[in-house]
Structures are given as C-alpha cells and as structure tokens.
Amino acid sequence: MNSRQRRGVILLILSALCALGAFAGVLSVVDDVQSKVGPEVTAYRVRSEVKPYTTLNTGQFEKIEMPERWLSGNAVTDLRQIRGKIAVTTLRAGSLLQTDMVVDQPALQPGQQEVAIMIDAATGVAGKITPGSRVNVYATFEGKKEGDPDQSKIIVTNARVLDVGQITALDPDSDRKQQSTEAVPITFALSTIDAQRITYAESFAQRVRLALVAPGSETSVPDKDRTYELATDK
C-alpha cells in the first residue's frame, strides 16, 4: 500500500468517526429534547368566549395534545369534569380549560323548586339524559269525552335536570294506566307553574316523554305548536 492509499484509508476512517460522532450528537440532542418535553396528554382549549355563569357543554371546547410536564395540575383532561358546571368567570378564546375556571351549577335559582317524577326508563330516558341536561317534556292525553281526539302536548320547555335516579321496577297493579314495567326518577328545577304542569302530567297523562334539547338550541315553542292532534296534521 503506497502513501497515497494510506492517506485515503486514514481519511475514510476519520470521515467514519466524524459521522459516528455527529450521529451520537444528534441522538444526544433528541434524548435531551424528549427528556425535557416528555409524553403528550390530552387537554382542552376554549373555542370562543364563554360568559360568566354560562352552563358549559362539550361544544365550547376543542381537544388538543400537549406535553404532560407543561400541563398544570388543575387542567381539565376529561370533559366529563365539566358536566353540570358553569363558568365562574369569562373564559377567553384560546385559554386552556382548568378546574378553577368552573364551579358546580347551583341546584336551584330564585323562584325554582325541585320536583321529581317517574319517567319510563325505555322511552323517556334511554341513557342519554344526565344531570345538567335540558329537556322538553311531552305528555299524551286521551280525549276528554268519547269522540274527542287524543292529544300530544309540550307541557314544559327547557326543563333543567338536577338528578337521574336508578331504574325502579313498577307495580303494574298500582296504576291501571301504567304501561311500562320500569321507570327512572328524574328530578327537575322548575318554576311553580311548570312544577304543577309536570306533576299533573305524571298523574293524568297516558305517557310522559322527555326530549333532549341540544346545547345552544332555541328552546321556546309557540303556543300554537304545543298541542298536536293527528286529525289536524297537514
């Protein structure tokens, strides 16, 4: 091997060593970054401004991923944590949602009262209605006298659910009108007149059903649309 070949071999060896050194340096930087950043976890960011004392819903927040080590200990990582809660202050768009931004929704507002009624477990609840939900309450009634049409009425709109109890077996002999075999006690926060309407329906209606209202939806129903008769449906 002549001197030129030896120099070439030495240069190749030096190049290989430099490449290994550079590779080791890159790995070291990557390891250092990973050690500083760590694994990512789920958090939630406010989509648009939320006013104080507004009832919270999942549509007001967007899911993001961020390094766990940069996440504060009171950050909300599961939107089930906001169920039945309200904003305690203005939530600014882009803010990271934290537990100290929300509080439990007061059970009752001034002028309201708690009223619990039994709702058909299959048709009235179906597992979709939870504390904090807003519902419209429908009731069906027989005609007052023979020949009068049966009617379906919206008797309460935008009723706030406070609690959903456990499924209870019903005594079929306790109420001759009772068609279902299982019911769930639902507790509402209602005004005096709505409490009277809903208890009347529980006592005298053939069936009472709950319709879940989508968050942010218009809940008022004109008087002309509150009663339905099949014969007048066009």
C-alpha positions in Angstrom: 0.0 0.0 0.0 1.6 3.3 -1.1 1.4 6.5 0.8 -1.5 7.9 -1.2 -3.6 4.8 -0.5 -2.7 5.0 3.2 -3.8 8.6 3.3 -7.1 7.7 1.6 -7.7 4.9 4.2 -7.0 7.3 7.0 -9.3 9.9 5.6 -12.1 7.3 5.2 -11.6 6.2 8.8 -11.6 9.8 10.0 -14.8 10.5 8.0 -16.5 7.5 9.5 -15.5 8.6 13.0 -16.8 12.1 12.3 -20.1 10.6 11.0 -20.5 8.5 14.1 -19.7 11.5 16.3 -22.3 13.6 14.5 -24.9 10.8 14.8 -24.2 10.4 18.5 -24.6 14.2 18.9 -28.0 14.1 17.2 -29.1 11.2 19.4 -28.0 13.1 22.4 -30.0 16.2 21.4 -33.1 14.1 20.7 -32.8 12.4 24.0 -32.4 15.8 25.7 -35.4 17.2 24.0 -37.5 14.2 24.8 -36.4 14.3 28.5 -37.5 18.0 28.6 -40.8 17.6 26.7 -41.9 14.1 27.8 -45.1 12.3 26.7 -48.1 14.2 25.4 -51.5 14.2 27.0 -55.0 15.4 26.2 -56.1 18.9 27.3 -58.9 21.2 26.2 -58.9 24.8 24.9 -61.8 27.3 24.8 -63.1 27.7 21.3 -64.8 31.1 21.7 -65.5 33.4 24.7 -67.9 32.0 27.3 -69.7 34.4 29.6 -69.7 34.0 33.4 -72.3 31.7 34.9 -73.0 30.1 31.5 -73.8 26.4 31.6 -70.9 24.5 30.0 -71.1 22.0 27.2 -68.6 20.0 25.2 -69.1 22.0 22.1 -67.5 25.1 23.7 -64.1 23.4 23.9 -61.6 21.8 21.5 -59.3 18.9 22.1 -55.5 19.5 22.0 -52.4 17.5 22.7 -49.5 19.0 24.8 -46.5 17.7 26.8 -47.6 16.4 30.2 -44.8 18.2 32.0 -46.2 21.5 30.7 -49.7 20.8 31.8 -50.8 22.4 35.1 -52.1 20.1 37.8 -55.6 21.6 37.6 -56.0 21.3 33.8 -59.2 19.6 32.6 -58.2 16.4 30.8 -61.7 14.8 30.5 -64.8 16.8 29.6 -66.9 14.8 31.9 -65.3 17.0 34.6 -67.5 20.0 33.3 -70.8 18.1 33.5 -73.3 20.1 35.4 -70.9 23.1 35.9 -70.9 26.8 34.9 -68.2 29.2 34.1 -67.1 31.1 37.2 -65.5 33.9 35.1 -65.2 34.9 31.5 -63.5 32.1 29.6 -61.4 33.7 26.8 -61.0 32.0 23.4 -57.7 30.0 23.3 -57.4 29.7 27.1 -56.5 26.3 28.5 -59.5 24.9 30.4 -58.8 24.4 34.1 -60.9 23.2 37.0 -60.6 26.6 38.9 -62.4 28.2 36.0 -65.7 26.3 36.7 -68.0 25.6 39.6 -70.9 23.4 40.2 -74.2 24.7 38.9 -76.5 25.9 41.7 -79.2 23.4 42.2 -82.0 26.0 42.3 -82.4 29.5 41.1 -84.6 32.0 42.9 -88.2 31.1 42.4 -87.5 27.5 41.4 -88.2 24.3 43.3 -87.1 20.6 43.0 -89.7 18.3 41.5 -89.2 14.5 40.9 -91.4 12.4 38.8 -91.1 8.8 37.4 -90.3 8.6 33.7 -90.5 5.5 31.5 -87.0 4.0 31.6 -87.1 2.9 27.9 -88.8 5.8 26.1 -88.3 8.7 28.4 -84.6 8.5 29.2 -82.8 5.8 27.1 -79.5 6.6 28.9 -79.0 9.9 27.1 -80.3 12.3 29.8 -77.9 13.2 32.6 -77.7 15.9 35.4 -77.4 19.3 33.7 -79.3 18.3 30.6 -82.1 20.5 29.3 -85.3 18.8 28.1 -88.7 19.4 26.7 -91.5 17.4 28.4 -94.2 15.8 26.3 -97.4 14.3 27.5 -100.1 12.4 25.7 -103.8 12.7 26.9 -107.0 10.9 25.9 -109.9 12.9 24.6 -112.0 14.4 27.4 -115.1 12.6 26.2 -116.0 10.0 23.6 -115.2 11.2 20.1 -112.7 13.8 21.2 -109.3 13.3 19.7 -106.3 12.2 21.7 -103.6 14.9 22.0 -99.9 15.2 22.5 -98.8 18.3 24.4 -95.5 20.0 25.1 -96.2 20.9 28.7 -92.7 22.2 29.8 -89.8 23.5 27.7 -86.2 23.8 28.7 -86.5 22.0 32.0 -83.2 21.6 33.7 -82.4 18.1 35.0 -80.9 18.0 38.5 -80.6 14.3 39.0 -81.3 11.0 37.3 -82.0 8.1 39.8 -81.8 4.4 39.5 -84.1 2.3 37.4 -87.0 1.1 39.5 -89.4 -1.8 38.8 -93.1 -0.7 38.9 -96.1 -2.4 40.4 -98.4 -3.0 37.4 -101.4 -3.0 39.8 -100.6 0.4 41.3 -101.8 2.3 38.3 -104.1 1.0 35.7 -102.8 3.4 33.1 -99.2 2.3 33.6 -97.9 0.5 30.5 -94.2 0.3 31.3 -92.6 -2.0 33.8 -89.6 0.1 34.7 -89.2 3.8 35.4 -86.5 6.2 36.5 -87.0 9.1 39.0 -86.0 12.4 37.3 -85.5 15.5 39.4 -86.1 18.9 37.8 -85.5 22.5 38.8 -88.8 24.2 37.8 -90.9 27.3 38.3 -94.1 26.9 40.3 -96.3 26.7 37.2 -94.1 24.2 35.4 -93.9 22.1 38.5 -97.7 22.0 38.5 -97.8 21.1 34.8 -95.3 18.3 35.1 -96.9 16.7 38.2 -100.3 16.9 36.6 -98.9 15.1 33.5 -97.4 12.4 35.7 -100.8 11.8 37.3 -103.2 12.0 34.4 -101.3 11.6 31.1 -101.2 8.3 29.3 -97.4 8.7 28.8 -94.8 11.3 29.6 -91.7 11.6 27.5 -88.5 13.7 27.6 -86.9 15.2 24.6 -83.3 16.1 25.0 -82.5 19.7 23.8 -79.2 20.2 22.0 -76.9 22.7 23.8 -77.4 26.2 22.5 -80.6 25.4 20.7 -83.7 27.6 20.7 -86.0 26.1 23.3 -89.1 28.3 23.2 -92.1 26.8 21.5 -95.0 28.9 20.2 -98.3 28.2 21.9 -99.8 27.1 18.6 -97.2 24.3 18.3 -97.6 23.0 21.8 -100.6 20.8 21.0 -100.7 18.1 18.4 -103.7 16.2 17.0 -103.4 13.6 14.3 -106.5 14.8 12.5 -105.2 18.3 12.1 -101.7 17.3 10.8 -101.3 18.6 7.3 
